[in-house]
Amino acid sequence: MTLQQIHESKKEMLRTSDICPEIFPCNPETLTRIAKLSSDSLPFPVLILGRFVYIPRIAFLNWMEGKKP
């Protein structure tokens, strides 16, 4: 997805494949691994449910725009 598509999306949560590699410069599998090993090292919040990693869309957009949580 592009940043514009994320802005226009109605999704509450994004998947790693929604932001990688177009917006976040890595592949989705790498971001999933980082989130599962050390989610605190990411600059935006993530939700881990089993093998899936979700990113709150609004929080991600706020981070992209430089807004504080």
QUIWORA-V486414 format. One line per field, one symbol per residue. ss: DSSP state (A for helix, B for strand, O for the rest). phi: phi as a letter, one per 30 degrees, with the letter a starting at -180 (. if undefined). psi: psi as a letter, one per 40 degrees, with the letter a starting at -180 (. if undefined). Layout:
ss->???
phi->???
psi->???
//
This chain:
ss->OOAAAAAAOOOOBBBAAAABOOOBOOOAAAAAAAAAAAAAAOOOOOBBBOOBBBBBAAAAAAAAOOOOO
phi->.dddddeddcddbcceddcccdccdadedddddddddadddddbdbbcbiccccbdeddddeddciddd
psi->iidddddeiehdiiidedeieddhgiiddddddddddgdeeieiiihhhbeihihhddddddddeeii.
//
